[in-house]
Each structure stands twice: as structure tokens, then as C-alpha cells.
Amino acid sequence: MSIETQLREALSARADEVGGSFDDPYERVSGAIAVSRRRRRTAAIATVATVAALAVAIPSFAWQGRDSTTPAKKTTIVVPGPNDPRWASVSTWPTRGSLAGDRAFLASLHDAVDAQSVIYAGDIGADRVVVTWAIDAEQTPTVTVYAQDRGAAAAELVSIASMGAFDASSVIVRRDPTPDGWLLVLSPPGVRTAEVSPTAAIRSDGTVTRSWKTVALRDGAAVVDLRGAPLSLIRVRVGRYDGGVSMPARPGTINPIVEGFCGNCTGQDFLDHAVAGTSYDVANTLGLRTESVSTTTLVNATVDPAVLAVTSLGEGKQDGSIGRVYVGLTRLPGGQVVRTVQLGVEEKSGGGMSMAPETAVPLDAATAEQRPFVLYGPTTDAKATRYQVFAPNAAGVRLVGDQPGFAKTAKRRVVDGSATFSIDETGVSEHRLVETFDAFGALTGTWPIDLPNRTDPYDVLP
């Protein structure tokens, strides 16, 4: 080994737990990240730029308390330089963390867990955290997080979360799903900074905005101390990674009263579960207290059997199963409104299934009660698409297209809150719009059948 290499590696060994801070204002950071790493901008985001409505941030959406970054704690183990070939794959990353040099602990860890390599082992605050890489039973490269209280023996560690690593360039672990806690960022040492957006602001018109902070990495690692940042809203840009955080080191708590969605409940029982579950899910997603949000029911209806058959829960069958759809509008402390949709199926055999097509999707508060929800899907022979438009505050609806070439359907009267359509076409649903009419036949609104941001409304560009 050359003197130059030895000197470089010696200089890379820094003192434990050196503190840092977010000292770069958003204006400086936004210029650096203006070039999108995503290649898509939805039409809704383009429209956001022209909206003049005043942004009302959710009260707890803030960097509260101290905002700091701490290089992930090191020992005297020298982290290889950025050109070392081991950094080419997560599977060969050297171990980092305060326990990287503890041979006895690492030996006992390999006896206790099924892992080919340990990429991080250390104590962070009150927690002992280990991150491993392995090939699982399905031959999938997988990163797994083990955790327990600080100082715990290897045999006491509990597997909390895992994900398929594949060609991952970075590994990000959050302390737990609660709004407060640390964030561990691991990348090759050639990556010197990361950008973290801990939360989002929702405007009263339903648009979402973000700001970003720059985090300094030491040897490709850092612990970020966050306040008021719900797990589901955090976004991180580091190396080739650009997305959310899905791996906690501590499990979340589930309120047993509203756990899950009751697919085979009926009547008032179904509605009670849906309302309570919606408030809980929204609060958990946005990092709010459940008692600070209020959910009202927009739709609580039975799904047409022919439409149910084309949904993912219906599985193409019309065997007497009963489908129910619930649409809840939840008002936040600042007056913003988010929509949650839950679909439940009570099978003929007596079992039940459920899914949530939308959770806490922001809407324009001024028109939230007028915006319809549409359930749809192609028939099994792929010759037609069936639609059920739920619009309880409209007297009539029809389907049109976003281009002149799409024929308009006949206007249908809304009965028991919905109307159904069957159109001899497939693969063009994204071009369909819903027109709503009042009791006098006047047009009250034109709406896309899907919200543009329903998949992940909080994954937005700055």
C-alpha cells in the first residue's frame, strides 16, 4: 500500500459523533436540485405554479426543536476510500457504525441472524441498529434492519423491516413511523451530501409543496435528527436514490380499535370502522393527532356487481359477493381537505377483503364535496370498460373525453349516489372525464376520473 493511500485512509478516520447542522437556506439548495431526477411532472403540478391560493401548512409540519446531522458514529476502523471496489455493490460494503470494530459482537451477530454481510452496526441514541445484506429464500438480494435497545446483545435483536436491495446505491433507515426520530443515511464515501425534505405543506386548493435541506455525509454516512417529520412524508435524494423512506428500525403502534378496514362488516358497523379508520390513517400519514382531524362521509354505497367484477378485488367473478365503497373527506387543522377511499368485499363464503385506493390525497377544499369518485376496470374479454361514478351531490353525470375524438355518453341520472356506464373501449380510461349536473341540468363541474396525484401526492418537485 502506498504512502498516499495510507495517508488518505488515515485522514478519513474521524472522531466519533461529530455534530453538524442544517446551515444552508432553502433558496441555495433549491437551485442545486432544480434539475429534476424524475422525468415526470403531472398536469396537476404544472397547474400548481399558477395557483394563487395561500398555502396553509399543517401546524405540526415543521422542523421543530433542534435540526442537526451527525456523522454515523465510527470506530478506529478505517473506512476504505471512495475508489475501493467494495463500494460498487451494497453486498460488499464494509461495515460502518460504532460497533464496526467489535469483533465479538459481529461474530455473535452472524450466529444470530441470517446475513451474508453487515453494512452497519452501531448505537444511535437509545437504539442499537444493525443493517445486513443477504440473499433471501426467493433468491432476492435483501437489506434487513435489526434493532433493539442500546447495548443489546446480538441474540436480542429483532428483525423490523426489509427491502429488496437490487442495485441500490443508498440505504436509508428511519427510527420509527412517529413524527420524531433519527434518520440513518448510508452511501458510498464518494457521496458527500444528501438532500432531505422532512415533510410537506398542503395548500387549501389541494396542491402540495416541499422544501429541502442539505445534509453533509462523512465517509458516506450520517444520522439526521428530525422533528415533526412523519415517516410517510419524508423524501431523500442521495446518490442515485430519490424517494421516500420505507425501512423503520422500530415498529409503529396500531390502535386496535381501528386496526385495518372491515371488509366483511355491514351496515353501521361498516361505517363506524370506515370513519374511525380513515381519521386514524390520515393522522398517522400526516403526523397529526387523531383528535385534531375530522372525517365526514361523502360516499357509503354498494358497488354494482358488474363493476365489482372488473376490480382487483372482484377478480372477474360475479358470485354473489358484495362490494362496498367508502369515501371520506378529512378536514385538517388548517382547513385543508384530504380524501380517503376504501373498498371492501364481503365474499359469498363469508370471508372479507379490503383495499385502500387512496389515503390522505389532498383536494381543493372548495370543491371537495362535488368531486366524484370513479370505480372502473376492463371486462375479462378486454372488449369494454365498466364505470361506476359515485357523485352523491350531483343529480346527473356523463362521461366525456379530454380530446374531441372521444364520444360523449348519454347523461345518466344519479340514483342512490351513483350511476354506471359500460363503454366498448379499453386502455383509454386516462382520457375520460366526468361531467356533473345539478337538478336543473346545469353543468356543475368537469373532473378527471382519477386524481392526477393519487398514487403519491407528496412526491412532488420543489
C-alpha atoms as one frame of an Amber mdcrd trajectory, in Angstrom:
protein
   0.000   0.000   0.000   1.410   3.378  -0.994   2.068   6.160   1.495  -0.518
   8.259  -0.315  -3.176   5.571   0.142  -2.303   5.105   3.807  -2.448   8.833
   4.410  -5.790   9.163   2.665  -7.344   6.350   4.683  -5.877   7.600   7.940
  -7.305  11.042   7.368 -10.713   9.518   6.705 -10.908   8.096  10.239 -12.679
  10.829  12.161 -13.723  11.291  15.767 -16.973   9.714  17.000 -20.260  11.600
  16.922 -19.107  14.873  15.398 -22.124  17.191  15.219 -23.315  19.267  12.327
 -26.261  21.425  11.422 -28.508  22.430   8.589 -26.967  25.753   7.791 -27.975
  26.160   4.146 -31.169  28.099   3.398 -33.739  26.701   1.023 -33.007  29.317
  -1.619 -29.458  27.986  -2.031 -30.481  24.374  -2.021 -33.367  24.752  -4.461
 -31.025  25.956  -7.175 -28.932  22.827  -6.847 -31.879  20.474  -7.051 -33.953
  22.278  -9.651 -32.883  19.785 -12.326 -35.425  17.017 -11.865 -34.242  13.483
 -11.252 -37.724  12.397 -12.053 -38.816  12.685 -15.672 -42.455  13.145 -14.967
 -44.398  16.179 -13.959 -48.123  15.632 -13.793 -50.539  18.137 -15.239 -51.575
  18.956 -11.697 -48.059  20.011 -10.739 -47.859  22.234 -13.807 -51.082  23.850
 -12.727 -49.824  24.379  -9.204 -47.387  27.031 -10.397 -50.268  29.269 -11.399
 -52.373  28.826  -8.309 -52.525  31.933  -6.178 -54.235  30.347  -3.182 -52.483
  30.913   0.118 -50.525  27.877   1.335 -51.676  26.711   4.736 -49.075  24.387
   6.238 -50.216  21.708   8.622 -49.261  23.036  12.061 -47.002  20.144  13.027
 -45.282  20.113   9.645 -42.082  21.859  10.651 -38.513  21.301  11.671 -39.153
  21.675  15.371 -36.569  21.624  18.127 -33.027  21.048  17.006 -32.182  20.294
  13.402 -28.864  18.550  13.117 -26.871  15.924  11.336 -24.348  13.689  12.999
 -21.898  11.596  11.026 -22.707   7.952  11.677 -20.566   7.002  14.664 -17.251
   5.403  13.770 -14.569   3.419  15.491 -10.901   3.327  14.685 -11.740   1.099
  11.724 -10.570   2.949   8.623 -13.280   3.298   6.008 -11.847   2.486   2.563
 -11.526   5.347   0.110 -14.261   6.099  -2.437 -12.417   4.279  -5.241 -12.292
   0.992  -3.369 -14.125  -1.644  -5.498 -16.117  -2.852  -2.484 -18.351   0.215
  -2.750 -19.648  -0.927  -6.147 -22.332  -3.096  -4.518 -24.228  -2.973  -1.231
 -23.424  -6.660  -0.831 -19.733  -5.865  -0.378 -19.920  -2.623   1.603 -17.564
  -2.671   4.599 -19.242  -2.458   7.994 -19.734   1.047   9.369 -21.038   2.233
  12.725 -19.831   2.337  16.314 -19.735  -1.485  16.501 -17.832  -1.981  13.250
 -14.659  -2.856  15.189 -16.334  -5.044  17.804 -15.276  -8.480  16.560 -17.051
 -10.343  19.346 -20.355  -8.619  18.651 -20.109  -9.163  14.890 -19.236 -12.824
  15.393 -22.256 -13.349  17.630 -24.376 -11.410  15.154 -23.522 -13.818  12.347
 -24.583 -16.664  14.648 -27.876 -14.935  15.447 -29.069 -13.671  12.054 -29.054
 -14.959   8.516 -26.885 -12.465   6.670 -24.062 -12.595   4.155 -22.707  -9.204
   5.206 -23.231  -6.476   7.801 -23.236  -2.986   6.317 -23.962  -1.096   9.548
 -23.795  -1.911  13.241 -23.982   0.743  15.907 -25.803   2.534  18.685 -27.865
   5.564  17.692 -29.365   7.410  20.622 -31.304   4.887  22.687 -31.235   2.259
  19.937 -28.923  -0.471  18.756 -29.264  -0.829  15.000 -27.870  -3.393  12.594
 -28.353  -3.357   8.829 -27.500  -6.505   6.876 -27.429  -7.746   3.306 -28.404
 -11.256   2.254 -29.961 -13.377  -0.460 -33.386 -14.438   0.801 -35.251 -17.706
   0.210 -36.572 -16.410  -3.135 -33.013 -15.562  -4.215 -33.712 -11.856  -3.913
 -30.950  -9.536  -2.655 -32.412  -8.092   0.545 -31.413  -5.438   3.055 -32.766
  -6.089   6.561 -32.902  -3.851   9.623 -32.498  -5.368  13.103 -32.924  -3.278
  16.234 -33.247  -3.333  19.990 -32.406  -1.092  22.923 -28.929   0.412  23.080
 -26.371  -2.107  24.280 -28.483  -5.178  23.433 -26.743  -8.449  22.652 -26.841
  -9.721  19.081 -29.225 -12.535  20.014 -31.717  -9.982  21.353 -32.031  -8.058
  18.088 -35.381  -8.194  16.310 -35.909  -8.030  12.549 -38.047  -4.926  11.938
 -38.021  -4.203   8.198 -36.511  -5.378   4.940 -36.495  -4.490   1.273 -35.106
  -5.887  -1.926 -31.777  -4.134  -2.398 -31.196  -4.979  -6.061 -28.897  -2.249
  -7.455 -29.496   0.103  -4.531 -26.974   2.904  -4.269 -28.028   4.029  -0.804
 -29.696   2.587   2.290 -31.945   4.786   4.437 -33.402   3.782   7.797 -35.822
   5.782   9.932 -36.027   5.319  13.697 -39.797   4.644  13.657 -43.020   5.829
  11.979 -43.658   8.542  14.593 -43.025  12.171  13.591 -39.861  12.495  15.687
 -36.666  10.489  15.481 -33.416   9.986  13.629 -32.729   9.109  10.016 -29.701
   6.991   9.070 -28.320   7.602   5.568 -25.720   5.204   4.126 -23.987   5.651
   0.762 -20.518   5.050  -0.672 -17.966   7.534   0.719 -17.748   9.336  -2.611
 -21.218  10.743  -1.889 -20.622  13.870   0.191 -24.148  15.283   0.625 -27.783
  14.276   0.683 -30.926  16.369   0.372 -33.733  15.746   2.823 -37.289  17.018
   2.668 -38.791  16.028   6.021 -42.386  16.955   5.352 -44.781  18.804   3.060
 -47.178  21.724   3.077 -50.717  21.362   1.767 -52.468  24.377   0.304 -56.166
  24.958   0.702 -56.553  24.328  -3.041 -55.108  20.835  -2.566 -51.670  21.415
  -4.049 -48.561  20.217  -2.205 -45.216  21.958  -1.861 -41.881  20.965  -0.342
 -38.633  22.499   0.833 -35.294  20.738   1.128 -32.282  20.799   3.430 -28.714
  19.761   2.625 -27.132  17.089   4.832 -23.367  16.610   4.960 -22.156  12.995
   4.836 -18.921  11.767   6.381 -17.493   8.665   4.753 -20.856   8.349   3.039
 -22.884   8.194   6.254 -24.866  10.483   8.528 -27.504  10.409  11.223 -30.115
  13.133  10.734 -32.057  14.310  13.789 -35.595  15.186  12.691 -38.539  16.776
  14.465 -42.139  16.749  13.252 -41.384  14.609  10.189 -43.855  11.750   9.590
 -42.302   8.657   8.041 -44.674   8.623   5.070 -43.823  12.205   4.063 -40.015
  12.134   4.199 -38.176  12.336   0.885 -34.436  11.795   0.433 -32.121  12.407
  -2.507 -28.709  10.805  -2.152 -26.507   9.197  -4.781 -28.816   7.600  -7.330
 -31.648   7.305  -4.811 -34.593   9.696  -4.976 -37.683   8.723  -2.999 -39.313
   8.027   0.327 -38.265   6.066   3.379 -39.739   2.618   3.905 -37.492   0.936
   6.485 -38.034   1.776  10.176 -35.824   0.441  12.959 -38.709   0.378  15.415
 -42.242  -0.853  14.720 -45.167   1.535  14.788 -48.087   1.271  17.168 -51.515
   0.280  15.883 -54.707   1.327  17.589 -56.607  -1.955  17.999 -59.966  -0.170
  17.786 -59.372   0.923  14.215 -56.877  -1.675  13.099 -57.400  -2.446   9.446
 -60.531  -1.987   7.345 -63.504  -4.253   7.965 -64.153  -5.839   4.578 -66.980
  -8.103   5.747 -68.705  -5.659   8.093 -72.188  -4.457   7.241 -74.441  -1.506
   7.968 -73.454   0.830  10.771 -70.571  -1.431  11.762 -69.014  -0.940   8.322
 -69.465   2.820   8.509 -68.082   3.110  12.052 -64.951   1.199  11.104 -64.513
   3.251   7.934 -64.827   6.639   9.638 -62.582   5.748  12.592 -60.037   4.014
  10.365 -59.910   6.946   7.957 -59.220   9.503  10.702 -56.547   7.264  12.173
 -54.865   6.592   8.815 -54.865  10.261   7.825 -53.439  11.358  11.166 -50.787
   8.636  11.052 -49.829   9.533   7.473 -49.539  13.251   8.158 -48.067  13.083
  11.656 -51.081  14.614  13.384 -53.099  13.647  16.430 -56.248  11.732  15.564
 -58.360  14.113  17.627 -57.109  17.068  15.565 -58.699  15.835  12.333 -62.359
  15.392  11.473 -63.736  12.934   8.916 -67.115  13.191   7.197 -68.614  10.571
   4.925 -69.091  11.510   1.267 -69.863   8.041  -0.104 -71.026   4.901   1.683
 -72.523   2.757  -1.046 -72.801  -0.691  -2.583 -70.728  -1.420  -5.671 -72.564
  -2.566  -8.781 -71.811  -6.332  -9.173 -70.732  -5.913 -12.807 -68.315  -3.148
 -11.803 -67.073  -5.093  -8.785 -66.175  -7.974 -11.096 -63.654  -5.824 -13.009
 -61.866  -4.518  -9.908 -58.773  -6.190  -8.476 -60.828  -7.392  -5.517 -63.617
  -8.766  -7.681 -61.194 -10.955  -9.667 -63.542 -11.209 -12.632 -66.180 -13.103
 -10.695 -69.836 -12.351 -10.145 -70.548 -14.966  -7.498 -72.791 -13.025  -5.177
 -70.002 -11.222  -3.335 -70.981  -7.792  -2.055 -68.734  -4.799  -2.576 -68.897
  -1.566  -0.594 -67.106   1.675  -1.238 -66.430   4.351   1.328 -65.160   7.843
   0.514 -64.221  10.001   3.480 -63.247  13.671   3.471 -60.955  14.579   6.349
 -60.505  18.201   7.346 -57.112  19.125   8.766 -56.369  21.755  11.443 -55.615
  24.412   8.811 -58.856  23.817   6.900 -57.300  21.653   4.157 -59.218  18.606
   2.966 -57.828  15.186   2.062 -59.703  12.236   0.579 -59.501   8.580   1.546
 -61.185   5.786  -0.391 -61.699   2.303   0.985 -63.168  -0.637  -0.899 -64.379
  -3.724   0.916 -65.710  -7.030  -0.402 -67.814  -9.454   1.589 -67.432 -12.787
  -0.153 -70.286 -15.200  -0.575 -68.339 -17.723   1.507 -68.368 -15.290   4.435
 -64.807 -14.018   4.210 -63.818 -10.441   3.549 -61.132  -8.447   1.746 -60.345
  -4.779   1.567 -58.088  -2.247  -0.109 -57.444   1.490   0.071 -57.069   3.007
  -3.420 -56.446   6.425  -1.849 -55.231   7.596   1.545 -54.983  11.267   2.548
 -54.954  12.618  -1.015 -55.286  16.438  -0.909 -58.267  18.029  -2.652 -59.346
  21.579  -3.309 -61.314  22.311  -0.142 -63.779  24.485  -2.102 -64.901  21.630
  -4.394 -64.117  18.500  -2.375 -67.753  17.579  -1.837 -68.580  17.981  -5.540
 -65.663  15.910  -6.899 -66.873  12.419  -7.853 -65.065   9.139  -7.226 -64.989
   6.640 -10.096 -64.542   2.889  -9.795 -63.770   1.196 -13.113 -61.978  -1.591
 -14.953 -61.884  -3.606 -18.203 -64.056  -6.666 -18.709 -62.389 -10.076 -18.756
 -62.676 -10.271 -22.554 -60.956  -6.858 -22.835 -63.700  -5.532 -25.082 -65.300
  -2.984 -22.769 -64.689  -0.853 -19.687 -67.227  -0.556 -16.908 -67.525   2.539
 -14.752 -69.424   3.419 -11.609 -69.450   7.134 -10.860 -70.146   7.990  -7.223
 -71.392  11.585  -7.101 -73.884  11.945  -4.245 -74.097  15.732  -4.606 -74.947
  15.666  -8.322 -78.276  14.919  -9.999 -76.781  13.615 -13.241 -73.434  12.607
 -14.741 -71.955  11.613 -18.072 -68.559  10.537 -19.406 -66.719  12.645 -21.970
 -63.146  12.699 -23.259 -60.217  15.054 -22.966 -59.968  15.135 -26.768 -62.630
  15.830 -29.424 -62.368  12.287 -30.814 -63.930  10.761 -27.706 -67.675  10.399
 -27.927 -69.836  11.566 -25.050 -72.059   9.082 -23.310 -75.666   9.748 -22.626
 -76.362  11.612 -19.412 -77.284   9.276 -16.539 -79.367  10.124 -13.514 -77.613
   9.633 -10.185 -79.541   7.047  -8.163 -78.580   6.292  -4.572 -75.449   8.360
  -5.097 -74.060   6.727  -8.252 -74.510   5.920 -11.943 -72.995   3.131 -14.051
 -71.634   3.043 -17.604 -70.275   0.381 -19.964 -68.264   1.620 -22.947 -66.915
  -0.553 -25.774 -63.295   0.503 -25.326 -60.281  -0.378 -23.180 -56.939   1.218
 -22.458 -58.141   4.810 -22.724 -59.591   5.400 -19.273 -56.997   8.073 -18.511
 -58.612  10.212 -21.201 -62.078  10.000 -19.696 -63.649  12.872 -17.754 -66.840
  13.068 -15.706 -69.306  15.916 -16.162 -71.663  16.554 -13.246 -75.027  18.302
 -13.471 -77.449  19.770 -10.961 -81.201  19.090 -10.736 -81.895  21.733 -13.404
 -79.474  20.155 -15.888 -76.797  22.819 -15.493 -73.154  21.693 -15.705 -71.531
  21.968 -12.279 -68.082  20.563 -12.992 -65.777  18.507 -15.219 -63.449  16.080
 -13.465 -60.782  13.528 -14.466 -61.862  10.036 -13.432 -58.647   9.771 -11.377
 -56.906  12.373  -9.280 -53.610  13.214 -11.033 -51.704  12.781  -7.768 -53.483
   9.807  -6.215 -50.505   7.386  -6.391 -48.282   9.513  -4.175 -49.467  13.096
  -3.803 -46.499  14.020  -1.612 -43.804  13.030  -4.119 -43.525  16.463  -5.706
 -40.760  18.611  -7.089 -39.746  21.747  -5.175
